[in-house]
Amino acid sequence: MVKKSYCEMISRSQPGPGDGGNTGSWRVKRPVMDQKKCIPAKTGKPSCFTCWLYCPDCVVSKTIPPAINLDYCKGCGICAEECPAGAIEMVDEASFIGKEK
């Protein structure tokens, strides 16, 4: 039996907004945060931030209140799914077209 050696490859890159360019135009649903339900916004304390932790695109700020950078948010809905307070709702992107122009 011949012993084979394999090349071990690992990634050393750090994720961050904008790695793939301005990707917000891909969204079909937009996360909308209700500051009245958001735990850090209600308490004024750096607590929870579950949305920040689970966001795969790193577009949720770790500020009080948290904010979502919609220029890079792809609308995956993970933040809304993981929010323990139910403060994030996914809304159809089409409902914002007339309001923003």
Secondary structure, DSSP 8 states (H G I E B T S, - for coil): ----------------TTTTSS-GGG-SEEEEE-TTT-HHHHH-SS---HHHHH-TT--B--SSS--B-TTT-----HHHHH-TT--EEEEEGGGGHHHH-
